[in-house]
Amino acid sequence: LPIFLVADDDPDILSLVALRLERAGYQVLRAKDGEEAVQTALARTPDLALLDVMMPKLDGYQVTEELRANSSTMHMPVILLTARVQEADVARGIEAGADDYVKKPFSTQSFGRAFRPCSAGSGSRTRARSRSAIPQGPRQQASAAGSRRTASSGRAIR
């Protein structure tokens, strides 16, 4: 199973995000502050980190910078979960090494879109480092396999 790290100091948000990911078939590691997020990421090397921007001890930007500075986590996709999406905040996250943002409060659709692989030419998000594709959970893989359509008939192939 793909392993996701979720870090948020709000226990309700942390539980909600973790539950959504677990229901989608991911294994979830939880951290309640930035320092714990870095320690967990370095110890377990998850496939993706979803970080709140405003956390105690280390904020999401600082956690992202630490993850990018470590050879075992430098290519791991990082998504910032934040209510702060002003242009300056987004630029700061990109400079720190974030791959994407999910704005609080988030919808199921925006939450799910953030976990799709980052496209190579996605404007301001392009960086020199190579990005790992964001892994699909077992349920997404099964759903994708079960809903392929033929080009000629448009009928689903099961």
C-alpha positions as a Markdown table, in Angstrom:
| # | Residue | x | y | z |
|---|---|---|---|---|
| 1 | Leu | 0.0 | 0.0 | 0.0 |
| 2 | Pro | 1.2 | 3.5 | -0.7 |
| 3 | Ile | 2.1 | 5.4 | 2.5 |
| 4 | Phe | 1.0 | 9.0 | 3.0 |
| 5 | Leu | 2.2 | 11.3 | 5.8 |
| 6 | Val | -0.4 | 13.7 | 7.0 |
| 7 | Ala | 0.6 | 16.5 | 9.3 |
| 8 | Asp | -1.8 | 19.0 | 10.9 |
| 9 | Asp | -2.0 | 20.5 | 14.4 |
| 10 | Asp | -5.8 | 20.5 | 14.2 |
| 11 | Pro | -6.9 | 17.1 | 15.3 |
| 12 | Asp | -10.2 | 17.3 | 13.5 |
| 13 | Ile | -8.6 | 18.1 | 10.1 |
| 14 | Leu | -5.9 | 15.5 | 10.7 |
| 15 | Ser | -8.6 | 12.8 | 11.4 |
| 16 | Leu | -10.7 | 13.9 | 8.5 |
| 17 | Val | -7.9 | 13.8 | 6.0 |
| 18 | Ala | -6.5 | 10.5 | 7.3 |
| 19 | Leu | -9.9 | 8.9 | 7.2 |
| 20 | Arg | -10.4 | 10.0 | 3.5 |
| 21 | Leu | -7.1 | 8.6 | 2.6 |
| 22 | Glu | -7.6 | 5.3 | 4.5 |
| 23 | Arg | -11.0 | 4.8 | 2.8 |
| 24 | Ala | -9.2 | 5.3 | -0.5 |
| 25 | Gly | -6.9 | 2.5 | 0.3 |
| 26 | Tyr | -3.8 | 4.3 | 1.5 |
| 27 | Gln | -1.7 | 3.7 | 4.7 |
| 28 | Val | -1.5 | 6.9 | 6.7 |
| 29 | Leu | 1.1 | 8.2 | 9.0 |
| 30 | Arg | 0.0 | 11.0 | 11.2 |
| 31 | Ala | 1.9 | 13.9 | 12.7 |
| 32 | Lys | 0.6 | 16.7 | 15.0 |
| 33 | Asp | 3.3 | 19.2 | 14.3 |
| 34 | Gly | 6.1 | 20.0 | 11.9 |
| 35 | Glu | 8.9 | 18.5 | 14.0 |
| 36 | Glu | 7.0 | 15.2 | 14.3 |
| 37 | Ala | 6.4 | 15.3 | 10.5 |
| 38 | Val | 10.1 | 15.5 | 9.7 |
| 39 | Gln | 11.0 | 12.8 | 12.2 |
| 40 | Thr | 8.3 | 10.5 | 10.8 |
| 41 | Ala | 9.2 | 11.2 | 7.2 |
| 42 | Leu | 12.9 | 10.4 | 7.8 |
| 43 | Ala | 12.1 | 7.3 | 9.7 |
| 44 | Arg | 9.4 | 5.8 | 7.4 |
| 45 | Thr | 10.0 | 7.5 | 4.0 |
| 46 | Pro | 6.3 | 7.9 | 2.9 |
| 47 | Asp | 5.3 | 8.1 | -0.8 |
| 48 | Leu | 3.7 | 11.5 | -0.3 |
| 49 | Ala | 3.5 | 14.2 | 2.4 |
| 50 | Leu | 0.4 | 16.3 | 2.9 |
| 51 | Leu | 1.4 | 19.2 | 5.3 |
| 52 | Asp | -0.6 | 22.0 | 6.9 |
| 53 | Val | 1.2 | 25.3 | 6.5 |
| 54 | Met | 0.6 | 26.7 | 9.9 |
| 55 | Met | 1.9 | 24.2 | 12.5 |
| 56 | Pro | 3.8 | 24.5 | 15.8 |
| 57 | Lys | 7.5 | 23.8 | 16.1 |
| 58 | Leu | 8.1 | 23.8 | 12.3 |
| 59 | Asp | 5.6 | 25.2 | 9.7 |
| 60 | Gly | 4.8 | 23.4 | 6.5 |
| 61 | Tyr | 7.3 | 25.5 | 4.5 |
| 62 | Gln | 10.1 | 24.5 | 6.9 |
| 63 | Val | 9.1 | 20.9 | 6.9 |
| 64 | Thr | 9.1 | 21.0 | 3.0 |
| 65 | Glu | 12.6 | 22.5 | 3.0 |
| 66 | Glu | 13.9 | 19.9 | 5.4 |
| 67 | Leu | 12.4 | 17.1 | 3.3 |
| 68 | Arg | 13.9 | 18.5 | 0.1 |
| 69 | Ala | 17.4 | 18.8 | 1.8 |
| 70 | Asn | 17.4 | 15.0 | 2.7 |
| 71 | Ser | 18.4 | 12.5 | 0.0 |
| 72 | Ser | 15.8 | 10.0 | 1.1 |
| 73 | Thr | 12.9 | 12.4 | 0.9 |
| 74 | Met | 14.0 | 15.0 | -1.7 |
| 75 | His | 11.9 | 13.5 | -4.5 |
| 76 | Met | 8.8 | 12.7 | -2.4 |
| 77 | Pro | 5.7 | 14.7 | -3.6 |
| 78 | Val | 4.7 | 17.4 | -1.0 |
| 79 | Ile | 1.2 | 18.9 | -1.0 |
| 80 | Leu | 0.5 | 21.9 | 1.3 |
| 81 | Leu | -2.9 | 22.0 | 3.0 |
| 82 | Thr | -3.7 | 25.6 | 3.8 |
| 83 | Ala | -6.1 | 28.4 | 4.1 |
| 84 | Arg | -3.4 | 30.8 | 2.9 |
| 85 | Val | -3.4 | 30.8 | -0.9 |
| 86 | Gln | -2.4 | 34.4 | -1.6 |
| 87 | Glu | 0.1 | 34.6 | -4.5 |
| 88 | Ala | 3.0 | 35.3 | -2.0 |
| 89 | Asp | 2.0 | 32.3 | 0.1 |
| 90 | Val | 1.9 | 30.0 | -3.0 |
| 91 | Ala | 5.3 | 31.4 | -4.2 |
| 92 | Arg | 6.8 | 30.7 | -0.8 |
| 93 | Gly | 5.6 | 27.1 | -0.9 |
| 94 | Ile | 6.9 | 26.6 | -4.4 |
| 95 | Glu | 10.3 | 28.1 | -3.3 |
| 96 | Ala | 10.3 | 25.7 | -0.4 |
| 97 | Gly | 9.7 | 22.8 | -2.8 |
| 98 | Ala | 6.0 | 22.0 | -2.6 |
| 99 | Asp | 4.4 | 20.3 | -5.5 |
| 100 | Asp | 0.8 | 21.5 | -5.0 |
| 101 | Tyr | -1.7 | 23.2 | -2.7 |
| 102 | Val | -5.1 | 22.1 | -1.3 |
| 103 | Lys | -7.1 | 25.0 | 0.0 |
| 104 | Lys | -9.0 | 24.7 | 3.3 |
| 105 | Pro | -11.9 | 24.2 | 3.4 |
| 106 | Phe | -11.5 | 21.6 | 0.7 |
| 107 | Ser | -14.0 | 19.7 | -1.3 |
| 108 | Thr | -13.8 | 16.0 | -2.1 |
| 109 | Gln | -13.0 | 16.9 | -5.8 |
| 110 | Ser | -10.2 | 19.3 | -5.0 |
| 111 | Phe | -8.8 | 16.9 | -2.4 |
| 112 | Gly | -8.7 | 14.1 | -5.0 |
| 113 | Arg | -7.2 | 16.2 | -7.8 |
| 114 | Ala | -4.2 | 17.0 | -5.6 |
| 115 | Phe | -3.2 | 13.4 | -5.6 |
| 116 | Arg | -3.0 | 12.9 | -9.3 |
| 117 | Pro | 0.5 | 12.9 | -10.8 |
| 118 | Cys | 2.0 | 16.4 | -11.3 |
| 119 | Ser | 2.3 | 17.2 | -15.0 |
| 120 | Ala | 5.7 | 18.1 | -16.4 |
| 121 | Gly | 4.9 | 21.5 | -17.7 |
| 122 | Ser | 2.5 | 22.8 | -15.1 |
| 123 | Gly | 3.6 | 26.4 | -15.1 |
| 124 | Ser | 4.8 | 27.9 | -11.9 |
| 125 | Arg | 5.2 | 24.4 | -10.3 |
| 126 | Thr | 8.0 | 23.3 | -12.6 |
| 127 | Arg | 11.3 | 22.8 | -10.9 |
| 128 | Ala | 14.6 | 21.2 | -11.8 |
| 129 | Arg | 14.2 | 18.1 | -9.6 |
| 130 | Ser | 12.4 | 15.2 | -11.1 |
| 131 | Arg | 9.0 | 14.5 | -9.5 |
| 132 | Ser | 7.7 | 11.1 | -8.5 |
| 133 | Ala | 4.2 | 10.3 | -9.7 |
| 134 | Ile | 1.8 | 10.4 | -6.8 |
| 135 | Pro | 0.9 | 6.8 | -6.2 |
| 136 | Gln | -2.6 | 5.5 | -6.6 |
| 137 | Gly | -4.2 | 3.5 | -3.8 |
| 138 | Pro | -5.7 | 0.0 | -4.5 |
| 139 | Arg | -9.2 | 1.4 | -4.8 |
| 140 | Gln | -8.1 | 4.0 | -7.4 |
| 141 | Gln | -6.2 | 1.3 | -9.4 |
| 142 | Ala | -9.2 | -1.0 | -9.4 |
| 143 | Ser | -11.5 | 1.8 | -10.3 |
| 144 | Ala | -9.3 | 2.9 | -13.2 |
| 145 | Ala | -9.0 | -0.7 | -14.5 |
| 146 | Gly | -12.7 | -1.3 | -14.2 |
| 147 | Ser | -13.7 | 1.9 | -16.1 |
| 148 | Arg | -11.5 | 1.8 | -19.2 |
| 149 | Arg | -13.5 | 2.4 | -22.3 |
| 150 | Thr | -12.9 | 1.2 | -25.9 |
| 151 | Ala | -12.3 | 4.0 | -28.4 |
| 152 | Ser | -14.7 | 2.7 | -30.9 |
| 153 | Ser | -17.7 | 1.7 | -28.8 |
| 154 | Gly | -17.4 | 3.8 | -25.7 |
| 155 | Arg | -18.5 | 0.8 | -23.7 |
| 156 | Ala | -16.8 | 0.1 | -20.4 |
| 157 | Ile | -14.4 | -2.9 | -20.3 |
| 158 | Arg | -14.5 | -4.9 | -17.1 |
